[in-house]
Amino acid sequence: MNTLIVFTHPSEESLNRSFLNSTLEGLRSNPHIKNIDVLDLYRENFNPALIFNSEIKRRDMHKDPELELYRQKITQADTVIFIYPIWWGRPPAMLMGFIDRMMASGFAFKQEKGHIMPEGLLKGKKVICVSTMKGPTGYTALLLNNAHKTLMRKAVFNFVGIKDIHFFEFGFMEKSGGRQGKNLEKVKNYMTKLKSAAA
């Protein structure tokens, strides 16, 4: 199984970096994992700005040569793992910009004439979202009507054909005694037993 990790945090010393390390530790001890690729958006200096105009056509976004390597990584991956903090109730702008630019028509989905909904082109993949927040774990669910999971599951991944999605939402991660160690171990153990998308 080929696994791609998309890591999004600007600090080299963040707790999210520890979740990345726990994820890698679990994957490396998993006999089902063949290849592991890590895409660190900040280290890559990824440009999250979506630009199209009279010279750069929106319909040609799926052929943008600047993004060809990233398209190959996504295409080759059986499982894509996103690791990021939740800021303002949603993923960082860097990750949302990555999604804006990568999930283009012609690559991630296609719209057929006469059909109301598009056809997702990334079927058969599994997605795992590992996210952290300063507030309580139930904050996005109870006070924001589950905005984070709705955005990622329905507006993004279901739209491009991905149905097998698993979430880790860890709250109180900046609090002393916030179960950081137990949550890191939980993620590592999950990755140790990870298998490909459900049939």
Secondary structure by P-SEA (a helix, b strand, c coil): cbbbbbccccccccaaaaaaaaaaaaaaacccccbbbbbcccccccccccccccccccccccccccaaaaaaaaaaccbbbbbbbbccccccaaaaaaaaacccccccccccccccbbbbccccbbbbbbbbcccccccccccccaaaaaaacccccccccccbbbbbbbccccccccaaaaaaaaaaaaaaacccccc
